[in-house]
Amino acid sequence: MDTTPERIPPLATEAVELVTCHPRQLEIAPLSEAGQPDESLPYLTSYRRRAHDRRLASIVEAAACGTSGIVTVVGGPATGKKRALLEAAYTKGSDGQLLLYGWKIWPGLSPRNPEELLASAKGFQRNTVVWLPSAERDFFVCGHEKGNEVADSLRNLLLDAKRAPILILASLTPEYWQDLTAPPEGGVDRSHVHLLLQGTSITVPDTFTETEVTRALASPDPRVSEAAANAPNGQVIQTLVAGPALRTRCQRISPFARAILDFVIEARHAGHGPAMSWTLLRKGAHAFPDGPDTDESFDKALKELTTPVRGGVAVLTKETKTDGYRLAPCLDRLYATEAPKPILPRASLWPVLLETVAGHDSLDIARECRRRHLLELSAQFYLQNGTPRAHLELAAMLAKAERIDEAVALCRMLTRIGAEVEEAISQGAHILFEAEREKDVLDWLGPLAETGNRSAALRVEVAHIRCSQPERALAVHRRRAENGDLRSAAYVAASMVSPEILVDSRGPLSAEDREKQRIRRRKELDKAVRWLTGLAGRLECDLLPLITDLTMDALGIDAVLEMLSEEATDYDLPGAYLIGAEALSAVGRAEEALTWVESARRHGVPGSAAVAARVNLRARLLDAAQQCALESAAEGDAAPLIEVGYAFAKSDPPLPDRALKCYDDAVPGDAPAAFSAAALAAARHGMLDKAFGYYRRANLAGCAPDPAEIVRLLCAAGKVTEALEWYVATVPGSIAPVARHIKDFPVAMTVAEAVRSRKNLPQWRALAWVADELLGAPYSGTGRTTVSGNGPHHATSSRLVLAGRLYKEAAKSGTPRVEERAVRLLMDARNFVEAMHLIRSGHETVPRRLRALLAEALAGHGALKDAEQLLEELLDEDDFSAAAGVARGFNLHEEYVKAQDIAERGARGGDVESLVLLGDLRRGAGDQTRVLDLYCLALAHGHPGARLRINHLLDAADGRAWEHTQLRKHGLDPRGEIAPDWEISVPGEDDG
């Protein structure tokens, strides 16, 4: 029998070796932006098999054993269908070898048309994979007759025992699967297609399960882990694919669509929330110079932005509940929340926002304007919001601007309408007190105090005292005392007894004068006691402790004992014995105090054991105190036992075991307080297991101590690593409260490993997260931090160095942005050589995204000619981001004139950091030319370091008092210049 293969027809193409076939030959493209993949990362992302992959692998195993077959993966757009088929084709056996080793795959370059498939199928030999991604091209798009013909050919291929095994790998979307497998209708015959595909489908889910997302978060591939972290509703692959596609779309949109996108981005920088209404977008786009001039052109541009890219995500997404539009999350981070360069919104944006925005968005915009010192705009948005909270924040802003009358008018208005009255009183009075306007406090709050408002009465009392009007302050206290305020009662009673005088203008008092004074003060005390006794009757409360304190201050312990003895015996108030015991203990007469306690015990006074414990505790008789505290605990009061435990823990030498025994005994009476105190005591003495155990029990009891305090005590006891690992495992969220205890690289690496385990993160992300916690800033993944205008890190130099080392470690496997961040931190710590090494490592040529950083590193290292040459190349491309960093390098190496020249060029190019640096360089050179203007423009852009510099200028005055006063009171205008005079109209103030 002739086994010579049939001659391949002209349209046919040959299969190629599977093992040498590159993914690009099979229509599997790398993630790229504008067609440019990141060459520093692998061509394909890492892959973790899911449930459908196991079913695919079983079909491949059958083919490897000699059984022909077909599988059709069915899933939505960008769900990983082709990648699943590719991974299936490269399935390995238990020995680590490819199951399909030695096989070929057709076509050698996909895609091919149905005619080529039909022509090539005749020449397929055994051990061939037929690759049919987007199989609708072969079965549907070409027409039902041609599709039927293709399916018939493939069915014959699968049934041909001489050419077995053959494996067909196909993919379809659910819609095409439904059409191709539906019963025939309307004369459309797809019987062969139906028979070929029947029973071959494996569904690829649109979303990852929670477990799959968790596994993806831990992926060593930064692209996968980042997509998993940002994916909405488990749409990991869609997020992975859509990010580069969206960024590419943004580079290629029409001018009208660009105007809408620019408005959205600038509105976000102005403080607007992520969701924006159709009306706001339309008005905003029309207000921009290059925006659409008609509603028709606007709708067309909006459609362009809402059309999904590969991955099913659009630049702008419409919300179903609110009918608002918002940027895709990855674009919102890129252009707004994590933007590498701050934006000063153009002037035409603000009127649109004022006209259209309301609710919480207006409050957020007001706060952002205030942060940028755009005070008039901030006031307008606060007033537009109209809530009490907005008015209070506006009042605080105006007070800081030294506009006292307007600030207080807002607080007055709130008290008048009954909104946030207590806070309005507190804030308004504070503003007036700071301005030393006590009389205005009396004029405003006096009537409120008369009506019984306690907050107003407190401020009126302070104002009377500051105005040297003690009698009026006393009258306020009397009214409050009659209303049950015991603090005021004590104040009034104390004011009735004149202070003791031992020396007057003539010298020391004589014995006769001292006796006269004693008699007078005794009469005054009797009057005060009568007043307190009458008040106690009116209020129906016990004021004996208050009377005791007053008597002690006026006449001493002996008078107190005389009075209390009378109370106990003559008036049958045995509780007076305990008050006397406390008084005796306070003056160090412990034995007498215990005698008074015994008298109380004999009369059955509750709390006698507790007082006895405290008396012994003050006398440092700890054993006796413990015994009495146990009795008190048995009576239901465990507080003395906890106090004794604390004394044992702090004794010299410390007795932690006895302290913990006290706390354990206190548990039945007050478990939360006992567990909390025990945790702190155990931590103080480095008792790890006990500290952690007591903390858990205190937490369950709802009274856990501050875990940061547990860490502090353990670190002081030398248990640094264990304490920090425990904190990460116990406390969700930030480690900022304990970051100061991370003082060396091994400890930082240990903490990062604990974070990785707790949060199920890849190591690079955990390292970056810990580094940013050390710096006191949340991880944003933003590169070129200081150049972009985000300002210098508020961290000690040691923390900066440590964070740089962590980022350098993270950069080994992290995203490009992590690499950029690592370089930035190394340069901030002046490790320029390490920064240059990191930039150049792993790259044959320096990536475009790192060229600006390389220029800065070269300048910092002293390679000034190379730095200047690279900077010139960047400036020719309108990239000014390196100007400030290079200028710093020149300044560092004492090339001061050149440094200023580069900073000026950066400032003219719009680099915000260059504005600030140029101001710094001019001040350093004694040149004040436009320094304030430079700082003001940077502040309007949102540069956080500009405000501090302006404050220094304002404090120094520098001979420009008018400008400084104007800036403080009226802020900046939308162009970043000192604003002219403006006023606010307080709602209802004219009517008031």
Steps between C-alpha positions, in 0.01 A plus 500: 500500500637844409547708816653801328331815633264671262665795326421824683279732293627852422280667767620264769756597764716263695492432871803591714665337796293567813802519727656784299182692423498848657177633655498792256455248218174394665344849535607529863643849540681643802350776710609822336427869477478658157638175363815517715537214753713550810815311406611484864219250572437150359302477176210323675369552849534219749218246493326320781274212404130518586217245500442506122873446440481160668225391260705624205804310624304174510413536129864570416604192697255291297644638176850425620386140556373474140137615513396777261277769644368851487441750778328838474557749777207739532528833678446873475746753361838514675437205730817310406365253244802496268743496791317201651529313170869588474572379852308180423712437189813529714374275782778303665487148636608379840856468369511869409502434125248643252216255440487614137875497446573435133159626387440769243252785507302653214501774390858606541378859491144569616246600383423321173178512297261207457627426146854458632370275776313281253803477274742428784281243678562248224867498588469479879687204645473337837620692806370832372328772702247699298488850650164677450471803732192714431361203308201703384729614216501140370141400580283812498644816346589324176134395445314189607587300188874556530481445875321172449768397251778579748324308778447201268873496418598516867254223594657275235842591634407397855347171375804409285676228704803513272573859599412468869567657736386847395414771755279799407515797738227759437346797679167683469308768681170391660301681231669318212479169686126549536458583131713210375341233718136617476247289304491590128247758388422711196675266261840546665676165514779470755454130570869415470597791724240390753627140497865607518451730801241296688627406845838671458452820700691598810392831653760755603337710776485876454629556854742347744368337815602651830759226542637560150526874565691427820740277312542763228585761764793284603626460142870576453406680177432865597259544209278220628512594867430865423206407277362276774532781753309743280250268329132578564285195579777251423555617140874443520573418136281781369688742726832354392417545133307825523764711677746529207214514249336789684823695523552449129142615431561819699798581278295467182162659570350788300545862609140524626537181703831636629320811628252285696780285641706806594201649681444179697867483600516864602174471693646206689808709582268777616358260759189368324407140573541225237137509375393794280160570348429528129407866551830575670698331222307687230541841662861433584595383152323798341693735731839371385645680194535185288178341626203389291293797386166318459307238693530270202879520496504456878290183482728362229809572707341351813415184306864477397603506866232251612576242229678204664853401402638147503414375846149643497587823685453856372685822579178627656248263653136590556358411841159338493383630839602866472525554123843643572818436308835412650850429376608138482672421833845455347471835319371673813811387683728593211359846432350603836560323830856387421587752230875562482447870429259737681263701288367852549154482341443766239293804598205406277437185706403674827182679382372172358557322831341782699195495276454123487652322798319446830501271802812331626689580180478872571639441850791297363575770241490765774755305700728453200484871421583576860801267480620694195428834677237592243304659781227682310416190296507292817258740673265491201487120499455485878207741477359311204507180704305678774524231770593585860823304457591710196430823690716389793789411270460832322507680835824325592653595164399863538632514855837368382495774237446751784148583378356475849170683454393286204604180680305586815200612294477147360511351851235747617281404210522130593404565861210713381356229278575222750748302284815351656449744788755353741779486243411844368524645852829323566656602169371858502611562857842351427540733201412803714721395790793452262437853372482627862143620450348379828241777505358372172469156661288655776285694255434191288481218754371687805135471393548132413651435843198664663278244328693217668733399218792335679755545219419871478520536880846343508632746242328795669669407829842497334426831331396662829822386665712623209315831518577526873134451595524218759163582660321448171689177442394392850137575419525273198639223720223544755235451235674191372543360852130536565448295183710215637850584373724383786810658343332837522382422853862437604607826329234705681574342838875553461442865408323552835818421695780751464850360441737463792763775523825452691679814381354841416655828389632561853667160529405169668166504682512516878349224710208727581435577132526134412239416765267772369544362152424148624180612669392694192571210267315263735193722478534512123534122493189458712311722257625299203408171672152627576458601138620157380278323752199695380595429138529129582150508639363677195678265260445193722864390472793435736749789502697383806812413292488851353465653847792289619728622223401861570569460874836333432607786279382763748588360846695177455460137600414555866197713415397237246519221761302706748229568243481140375495359851198716575333388179559135584392510864261792538325465165529121466691511169757220540609551138691799632754255649609395151530861387714566805715196428566625146591844637738353758662279240554798273709674768700184580328398824437138397456344846231751598338454161473125556342567840232711332449221244443254785235734642330498163521118486334470839213710374473290185588781259526368141840550335702474821725229358569707189602803707717279723675365189573849375626617840742207516597558137595863568708381794669244266370213718436285194423170673241661724364697205463178298308331782261793535460524123402131487230572759384796292487283188292244689257784578479588129760779464806371313654842435730494809634159396594639159670796670700263721599299195634815338702575814654151489587545132669837567668408829877491542585227428192432286280205590316419175376158608332644807358779285347249259361302796319817614361555153382139474325533836334821377349333192168393661434857610624698199630277221557769233711723725687202650590348162607837364724578799644147491589531131688823563681360804606186315622706204694732727699202624543330162263211575394441139252215530330650802483847344344365182264271688373772732461735204280246320283459809476876550405540135224240536381684809483823300769689692831429329791737564662684213695233309763760414562540874544122532761519224675795664532319830617176337758687292626671815536150645709390200230304313495717188457241226240295684303811594487632144406163353219476754377849416482424128317173566258661747421851380357553150602804303790735551815426700575872531439499880792257545717598203748682724606166647617373158859619520706261287471308175466144644208612718342679204530184288341298779210744520460489122482120511232524771307747285534271198362208698219698665380678187589223252707739292795436270826580673572811292167655595550422869848658490364813331212520746731485803733757343217747452379443854848595617481816293161585643328489159267232361619295205399662176743346258582848371845558359714816505339615822680824572541595136129465445420753766395263777769651716776364719439207729422589860725230637823486693813433298533151652144412400559639152807280455315197633201564273736535205656160573157340522393652170824391340424145609142534375620626162655161425155361420261793531330722245683770304348759731650324801836510325459873444401551861806306615726719288335813636549396861864408440558844355311669783747326733784612265591146401549609140735215402249239617223688320692494170581132545133421559395700194743319275466150643286263297476740205706485182405862446350732758119500461341828406318517832834494689693754294392797712602318817835408345564866419434591863720220630784601269477859620489396863803275450693783339494387136373844407580496128322168448207621709473823301516317169224260600294788641526686170366193318205488741428871468501466121216249552313747728574282804589738784462247782876464555576873513468543876697184581783591262504855634536361852795294385673806353428692819638212709826522306513880542403588143257758634447713189437196282265355762288817491501501121371140482238568769379804306463292183305237694276766652429648156416149380235461770687270739361580845800368689720734298289794618569414862867424441552824312352690793730313738807570289418870475445531872826316565678749276337796676286582196133547591387562139156341454572243773158545657338483156677172423391345829143625455473345155635171634252509789210560261617189314476306827871466585505413873841653567403842366280597796779450753733717294235773469448491876872556551485797264196641680669465837815671371286775334788573260378855448185409307242540776208595275536194278535275801190640669305474177612140449409401854155657491393447140712210375568425135291535188448216246820602317714457812543875558419695818127564492335844527262583786185293527226454759245236591133544574401301809151347448245681713755732660347815359162399638648411838 
